[in-house]
Amino acid sequence: MTGTAIRVGVDLVPLTRVQAMTDAGDDARLRRMLTPAEIALSRTATGWDLHGVAGRFAAKEAVFKLLHVPGRPLPWQSIEILKSPGEWPFVHLTGPARGWAADAGIEAVDVSISHEELFAVAVAATAAARPGHAHTPTHTDTYPHVDTHPPTDTYPHLGAYPQTDTPPHIYPPIPHKEEPHAEHHLVQP
């Protein structure tokens, strides 16, 4: 039986890190970390796009984290963050990153990048097929430290629990308040 795992990676890069590289004239280091296509997307008429570079660094780190390859250095040139025709970022894997993804049954990785004044953040997500994995984890397998059946003296409002793998609701239900129904008018194009 084959199982599937959702993998997520996230990373945050301060713009000061990129600024320090560009201020020091460290173009050689940036060129080791970015592919020629990424460099073309990260340069403006006035120099480096700091937000673009920081976003790409964060995205590369986020993708690397979801590959789950302990003890390996991040292969900067083999995780490429490009732009789709719609201008949103997409991931192109080559070399070792592509091999690690294939080993994990990863066919595609989605990435989202956001920047603000001082930071860039990226989230990468994928579904990884785990060939030959015969056990589908339950809530207690995934979170063994979570007691899905807390004692009722700790949570007296909960009463007794049925013994299932489904975690109980640990908060009392919110009373439902009837709201008047608003009429909705659909506009036809």
CYANA upper distance limits for C-alpha pairs under 8 A (distance plus 0.5 A):
  1 MET  CA    131 PRO  CA      8.14
  1 MET  CA    132 GLY  CA      6.38
  1 MET  CA    133 HIS  CA      6.65
  1 MET  CA    134 ALA  CA      5.46
  1 MET  CA    135 HIS  CA      8.47
  2 THR  CA    129 ALA  CA      7.35
  2 THR  CA    130 ARG  CA      6.51
  2 THR  CA    131 PRO  CA      5.68
  2 THR  CA    132 GLY  CA      5.94
  2 THR  CA    133 HIS  CA      5.79
  2 THR  CA    134 ALA  CA      6.83
  3 GLY  CA    129 ALA  CA      6.45
  3 GLY  CA    130 ARG  CA      5.95
  3 GLY  CA    131 PRO  CA      7.52
  3 GLY  CA    132 GLY  CA      8.28
  3 GLY  CA    133 HIS  CA      6.19
  3 GLY  CA    134 ALA  CA      7.49
  3 GLY  CA    135 HIS  CA      7.93
  3 GLY  CA    136 THR  CA      7.01
  4 THR  CA    127 ALA  CA      6.87
  4 THR  CA    128 ALA  CA      6.02
  4 THR  CA    129 ALA  CA      5.03
  4 THR  CA    130 ARG  CA      6.42
  5 ALA  CA    127 ALA  CA      6.13
  5 ALA  CA    128 ALA  CA      5.68
  5 ALA  CA    129 ALA  CA      6.99
  5 ALA  CA    130 ARG  CA      7.86
  6 ILE  CA    125 ALA  CA      7.72
  6 ILE  CA    126 THR  CA      6.35
  6 ILE  CA    127 ALA  CA      5.04
  6 ILE  CA    128 ALA  CA      6.73
  7 ARG  CA     66 LEU  CA      6.00
  7 ARG  CA    125 ALA  CA      6.14
  7 ARG  CA    126 THR  CA      5.88
  7 ARG  CA    127 ALA  CA      6.61
  7 ARG  CA    128 ALA  CA      7.38
  8 VAL  CA     62 ALA  CA      8.21
  8 VAL  CA     65 LYS  CA      8.18
  8 VAL  CA     66 LEU  CA      5.95
  8 VAL  CA    123 VAL  CA      7.53
  8 VAL  CA    124 ALA  CA      6.08
  8 VAL  CA    125 ALA  CA      4.95
  8 VAL  CA    126 THR  CA      7.16
  9 GLY  CA     61 GLU  CA      8.24
  9 GLY  CA     62 ALA  CA      4.78
  9 GLY  CA     63 VAL  CA      6.43
  9 GLY  CA     64 PHE  CA      7.95
  9 GLY  CA     65 LYS  CA      5.60
  9 GLY  CA     66 LEU  CA      5.40
  9 GLY  CA    123 VAL  CA      6.20
  9 GLY  CA    124 ALA  CA      5.56
  9 GLY  CA    125 ALA  CA      6.98
 10 VAL  CA     58 ALA  CA      8.07
 10 VAL  CA     59 ALA  CA      8.16
 10 VAL  CA     61 GLU  CA      7.92
 10 VAL  CA     62 ALA  CA      4.98
 10 VAL  CA     63 VAL  CA      8.33
 10 VAL  CA     65 LYS  CA      7.96
 10 VAL  CA    121 VAL  CA      7.83
 10 VAL  CA    122 ALA  CA      6.11
 10 VAL  CA    123 VAL  CA      4.93
 10 VAL  CA    124 ALA  CA      6.80
 11 ASP  CA     58 ALA  CA      5.53
 11 ASP  CA     59 ALA  CA      7.46
 11 ASP  CA     61 GLU  CA      6.59
 11 ASP  CA     62 ALA  CA      5.72
 11 ASP  CA    121 VAL  CA      6.21
 11 ASP  CA    122 ALA  CA      6.05
 11 ASP  CA    123 VAL  CA      7.31
 12 LEU  CA     58 ALA  CA      6.18
 12 LEU  CA    119 PHE  CA      7.23
 12 LEU  CA    120 ALA  CA      6.28
 12 LEU  CA    121 VAL  CA      4.89
 12 LEU  CA    122 ALA  CA      7.16
 13 VAL  CA     17 ARG  CA      7.83
 13 VAL  CA     54 ALA  CA      6.37
 13 VAL  CA     55 GLY  CA      7.85
 13 VAL  CA     57 PHE  CA      7.63
 13 VAL  CA     58 ALA  CA      6.17
 13 VAL  CA    119 PHE  CA      6.10
 13 VAL  CA    120 ALA  CA      5.76
 13 VAL  CA    121 VAL  CA      6.83
 14 PRO  CA     18 VAL  CA      7.98
 14 PRO  CA     54 ALA  CA      7.68
 14 PRO  CA    118 LEU  CA      6.37
 14 PRO  CA    119 PHE  CA      4.87
 14 PRO  CA    120 ALA  CA      6.91
 15 LEU  CA     19 GLN  CA      6.53
 15 LEU  CA     50 LEU  CA      7.05
 15 LEU  CA     51 HIS  CA      7.32
 15 LEU  CA     54 ALA  CA      6.60
 15 LEU  CA    117 GLU  CA      8.50
 15 LEU  CA    118 LEU  CA      5.95
 15 LEU  CA    119 PHE  CA      5.85
 15 LEU  CA    120 ALA  CA      7.51
 16 THR  CA     20 ALA  CA      6.42
 16 THR  CA    118 LEU  CA      7.88
 17 ARG  CA     21 MET  CA      7.09
 18 VAL  CA     22 THR  CA      6.82
 18 VAL  CA     50 LEU  CA      6.77
 18 VAL  CA     53 VAL  CA      7.61
 18 VAL  CA     54 ALA  CA      6.79
 19 GLN  CA     23 ASP  CA      6.38
 19 GLN  CA     50 LEU  CA      7.24
 20 ALA  CA     24 ALA  CA      6.56
 21 MET  CA     25 GLY  CA      6.89
 21 MET  CA     26 ASP  CA      5.62
 21 MET  CA     27 ASP  CA      7.94
 21 MET  CA     29 ARG  CA      8.36
 21 MET  CA     30 LEU  CA      8.11
 22 THR  CA     26 ASP  CA      6.26
 22 THR  CA     27 ASP  CA      7.30
 22 THR  CA     48 TRP  CA      7.90
 26 ASP  CA     30 LEU  CA      7.11
 27 ASP  CA     31 ARG  CA      6.53
 28 ALA  CA     32 ARG  CA      6.85
 29 ARG  CA     33 MET  CA      6.93
 30 LEU  CA     34 LEU  CA      6.50
 31 ARG  CA     35 THR  CA      7.25
 31 ARG  CA     36 PRO  CA      8.08
 31 ARG  CA     39 ILE  CA      7.85
 32 ARG  CA     76 TRP  CA      7.74
 32 ARG  CA     77 GLN  CA      7.60
 33 MET  CA     76 TRP  CA      5.43
 33 MET  CA     77 GLN  CA      6.61
 34 LEU  CA     38 GLU  CA      6.14
 34 LEU  CA     39 ILE  CA      6.54
 34 LEU  CA     76 TRP  CA      7.18
 34 LEU  CA     77 GLN  CA      6.64
 34 LEU  CA     80 GLU  CA      8.07
 35 THR  CA     39 ILE  CA      6.65
 35 THR  CA     77 GLN  CA      6.21
 35 THR  CA     80 GLU  CA      7.36
 36 PRO  CA     40 ALA  CA      6.76
 37 ALA  CA     41 LEU  CA      6.98
 37 ALA  CA     82 LEU  CA      7.93
 38 GLU  CA     42 SER  CA      6.56
 38 GLU  CA     80 GLU  CA      7.65
 38 GLU  CA     81 ILE  CA      7.28
 38 GLU  CA     82 LEU  CA      6.85
 39 ILE  CA     43 ARG  CA      6.63
 41 LEU  CA     52 GLY  CA      8.40
 41 LEU  CA     82 LEU  CA      8.23
 42 SER  CA     48 TRP  CA      6.42
 42 SER  CA     49 ASP  CA      5.73
 42 SER  CA     50 LEU  CA      8.31
 42 SER  CA     52 GLY  CA      6.17
 42 SER  CA     53 VAL  CA      6.46
 43 ARG  CA     47 GLY  CA      6.13
 43 ARG  CA     48 TRP  CA      5.10
 43 ARG  CA     49 ASP  CA      6.14
 44 THR  CA     48 TRP  CA      6.48
 44 THR  CA     49 ASP  CA      6.74
 48 TRP  CA     53 VAL  CA      8.04
 49 ASP  CA     53 VAL  CA      6.68
 50 LEU  CA     54 ALA  CA      6.52
 51 HIS  CA     55 GLY  CA      6.43
 51 HIS  CA    115 HIS  CA      6.91
 51 HIS  CA    119 PHE  CA      8.37
 51 HIS  CA    120 ALA  CA      7.13
 52 GLY  CA     56 ARG  CA      6.68
 53 VAL  CA     57 PHE  CA      6.67
 54 ALA  CA     58 ALA  CA      6.65
 54 ALA  CA    119 PHE  CA      8.09
 54 ALA  CA    120 ALA  CA      6.18
 55 GLY  CA     59 ALA  CA      6.57
 55 GLY  CA    113 ILE  CA      6.46
 55 GLY  CA    114 SER  CA      7.49
 55 GLY  CA    115 HIS  CA      7.41
 55 GLY  CA    120 ALA  CA      5.57
 55 GLY  CA    121 VAL  CA      6.83
 55 GLY  CA    122 ALA  CA      7.14
 56 ARG  CA     60 LYS  CA      6.57
 56 ARG  CA     81 ILE  CA      6.51
 56 ARG  CA    113 ILE  CA      8.50
 57 PHE  CA     61 GLU  CA      6.76
 58 ALA  CA     62 ALA  CA      6.59
 58 ALA  CA    113 ILE  CA      8.39
 58 ALA  CA    120 ALA  CA      7.23
 58 ALA  CA    121 VAL  CA      6.33
 58 ALA  CA    122 ALA  CA      5.81
 59 ALA  CA     63 VAL  CA      6.61
 59 ALA  CA     81 ILE  CA      7.57
 59 ALA  CA    111 VAL  CA      7.30
 59 ALA  CA    112 SER  CA      8.17
 59 ALA  CA    113 ILE  CA      7.32
 59 ALA  CA    121 VAL  CA      8.02
 59 ALA  CA    122 ALA  CA      5.42
 59 ALA  CA    123 VAL  CA      7.22
 59 ALA  CA    124 ALA  CA      7.39
 60 LYS  CA     64 PHE  CA      6.63
 60 LYS  CA     76 TRP  CA      7.62
 60 LYS  CA     79 ILE  CA      6.43
 60 LYS  CA     80 GLU  CA      7.67
 60 LYS  CA     81 ILE  CA      7.58
 61 GLU  CA     65 LYS  CA      6.68
 61 GLU  CA     74 LEU  CA      7.90
 62 ALA  CA     66 LEU  CA      7.14
 62 ALA  CA    122 ALA  CA      6.89
 62 ALA  CA    123 VAL  CA      6.45
 62 ALA  CA    124 ALA  CA      6.01
 63 VAL  CA     67 LEU  CA      7.13
 63 VAL  CA     79 ILE  CA      8.12
 63 VAL  CA    109 VAL  CA      8.04
 63 VAL  CA    111 VAL  CA      8.34
 63 VAL  CA    123 VAL  CA      8.43
 63 VAL  CA    124 ALA  CA      5.97
 63 VAL  CA    125 ALA  CA      8.22
 64 PHE  CA     68 HIS  CA      7.80
 64 PHE  CA     69 VAL  CA      8.43
 64 PHE  CA     74 LEU  CA      6.98
 64 PHE  CA     79 ILE  CA      8.39
 64 PHE  CA     97 ALA  CA      8.22
 65 LYS  CA     69 VAL  CA      8.34
 66 LEU  CA    124 ALA  CA      7.85
 66 LEU  CA    125 ALA  CA      7.83
 66 LEU  CA    126 THR  CA      8.36
 67 LEU  CA     97 ALA  CA      8.30
 67 LEU  CA    100 TRP  CA      7.09
 67 LEU  CA    101 ALA  CA      6.75
 67 LEU  CA    104 ALA  CA      8.03
 69 VAL  CA    100 TRP  CA      7.94
 75 PRO  CA     79 ILE  CA      7.19
 75 PRO  CA     96 PRO  CA      7.57
 75 PRO  CA     97 ALA  CA      7.36
 76 TRP  CA     80 GLU  CA      8.24
 78 SER  CA     92 HIS  CA      8.48
 78 SER  CA     93 LEU  CA      6.15
 78 SER  CA     94 THR  CA      5.23
 78 SER  CA     95 GLY  CA      5.95
 78 SER  CA     96 PRO  CA      7.13
 78 SER  CA     97 ALA  CA      6.28
 78 SER  CA     98 ARG  CA      7.99
 79 ILE  CA     91 VAL  CA      7.49
 79 ILE  CA     92 HIS  CA      6.70
 79 ILE  CA     93 LEU  CA      5.48
 79 ILE  CA     94 THR  CA      7.15
 79 ILE  CA     97 ALA  CA      6.92
 80 GLU  CA     91 VAL  CA      6.26
 80 GLU  CA     92 HIS  CA      5.52
 80 GLU  CA     93 LEU  CA      6.70
 81 ILE  CA     89 PRO  CA      6.82
 81 ILE  CA     90 PHE  CA      6.23
 81 ILE  CA     91 VAL  CA      5.44
 81 ILE  CA     92 HIS  CA      6.94
 82 LEU  CA     89 PRO  CA      6.04
 82 LEU  CA     90 PHE  CA      5.92
 82 LEU  CA     91 VAL  CA      6.94
 82 LEU  CA     92 HIS  CA      7.82
 83 LYS  CA     87 GLU  CA      5.68
 83 LYS  CA     88 TRP  CA      6.01
 83 LYS  CA     89 PRO  CA      5.03
 83 LYS  CA     90 PHE  CA      6.34
 84 SER  CA     88 TRP  CA      6.05
 84 SER  CA     89 PRO  CA      6.58
 84 SER  CA     90 PHE  CA      6.74
 88 TRP  CA    112 SER  CA      8.47
 89 PRO  CA    111 VAL  CA      7.07
 89 PRO  CA    112 SER  CA      7.32
 89 PRO  CA    113 ILE  CA      7.97
 90 PHE  CA    109 VAL  CA      8.37
 90 PHE  CA    110 ASP  CA      7.04
 90 PHE  CA    111 VAL  CA      6.81
 91 VAL  CA    108 ALA  CA      8.42
 91 VAL  CA    109 VAL  CA      6.77
 91 VAL  CA    110 ASP  CA      7.31
 91 VAL  CA    111 VAL  CA      7.48
 93 LEU  CA     97 ALA  CA      6.32
 93 LEU  CA     98 ARG  CA      5.40
 94 THR  CA     98 ARG  CA      5.26
 94 THR  CA     99 GLY  CA      8.21
 95 GLY  CA     99 GLY  CA      6.99
 96 PRO  CA    100 TRP  CA      6.64
 97 ALA  CA    101 ALA  CA      6.62
 98 ARG  CA    102 ALA  CA      6.67
 99 GLY  CA    103 ASP  CA      6.67
100 TRP  CA    104 ALA  CA      6.85
101 ALA  CA    105 GLY  CA      6.73
101 ALA  CA    106 ILE  CA      5.39
101 ALA  CA    107 GLU  CA      7.61
102 ALA  CA    106 ILE  CA      6.10
102 ALA  CA    107 GLU  CA      7.44
104 ALA  CA    128 ALA  CA      6.39
104 ALA  CA    129 ALA  CA      6.91
104 ALA  CA    130 ARG  CA      6.78
105 GLY  CA    128 ALA  CA      5.63
105 GLY  CA    129 ALA  CA      5.04
105 GLY  CA    130 ARG  CA      6.72
105 GLY  CA    131 PRO  CA      7.89
106 ILE  CA    126 THR  CA      7.47
106 ILE  CA    127 ALA  CA      6.90
106 ILE  CA    128 ALA  CA      5.24
106 ILE  CA    129 ALA  CA      7.02
107 GLU  CA    128 ALA  CA      8.24
108 ALA  CA    126 THR  CA      7.02
108 ALA  CA    127 ALA  CA      8.49
109 VAL  CA    124 ALA  CA      7.11
109 VAL  CA    125 ALA  CA      6.30
109 VAL  CA    126 THR  CA      5.46
110 ASP  CA    124 ALA  CA      6.05
110 ASP  CA    125 ALA  CA      5.84
110 ASP  CA    126 THR  CA      6.87
111 VAL  CA    122 ALA  CA      7.32
111 VAL  CA    123 VAL  CA      6.09
111 VAL  CA    124 ALA  CA      4.77
111 VAL  CA    125 ALA  CA      6.95
112 SER  CA    122 ALA  CA      6.01
112 SER  CA    123 VAL  CA      5.83
112 SER  CA    124 ALA  CA      7.02
113 ILE  CA    120 ALA  CA      7.62
113 ILE  CA    121 VAL  CA      6.24
113 ILE  CA    122 ALA  CA      4.82
113 ILE  CA    123 VAL  CA      7.13
114 SER  CA    120 ALA  CA      6.19
114 SER  CA    121 VAL  CA      5.86
114 SER  CA    122 ALA  CA      6.86
115 HIS  CA    119 PHE  CA      6.26
115 HIS  CA    120 ALA  CA      4.64
115 HIS  CA    121 VAL  CA      6.73
116 GLU  CA    120 ALA  CA      6.90
137 PRO  CA    141 ASP  CA      5.91
137 PRO  CA    142 THR  CA      6.63
138 THR  CA    142 THR  CA      6.74
138 THR  CA    165 ASP  CA      7.10
139 HIS  CA    143 TYR  CA      6.42
139 HIS  CA    144 PRO  CA      8.26
139 HIS  CA    165 ASP  CA      6.92
139 HIS  CA    166 THR  CA      7.57
139 HIS  CA    167 PRO  CA      7.72
140 THR  CA    144 PRO  CA      5.24
140 THR  CA    145 HIS  CA      8.21
140 THR  CA    146 VAL  CA      7.36
140 THR  CA    147 ASP  CA      8.32
140 THR  CA    148 THR  CA      7.97
140 THR  CA    165 ASP  CA      7.78
148 THR  CA    165 ASP  CA      8.29
148 THR  CA    166 THR  CA      8.20
148 THR  CA    167 PRO  CA      5.56
148 THR  CA    168 PRO  CA      6.95
149 HIS  CA    161 TYR  CA      7.16
149 HIS  CA    163 GLN  CA      8.24
149 HIS  CA    167 PRO  CA      8.01
149 HIS  CA    168 PRO  CA      7.68
150 PRO  CA    154 THR  CA      7.65
150 PRO  CA    155 TYR  CA      7.86
151 PRO  CA    155 TYR  CA      7.22
152 THR  CA    156 PRO  CA      5.45
152 THR  CA    157 HIS  CA      8.22
152 THR  CA    158 LEU  CA      7.05
152 THR  CA    159 GLY  CA      6.39
152 THR  CA    160 ALA  CA      7.13
155 TYR  CA    159 GLY  CA      8.17
155 TYR  CA    170 ILE  CA      8.17
157 HIS  CA    172 PRO  CA      7.22
158 LEU  CA    170 ILE  CA      7.61
158 LEU  CA    171 TYR  CA      8.39
158 LEU  CA    172 PRO  CA      7.53
161 TYR  CA    168 PRO  CA      7.87
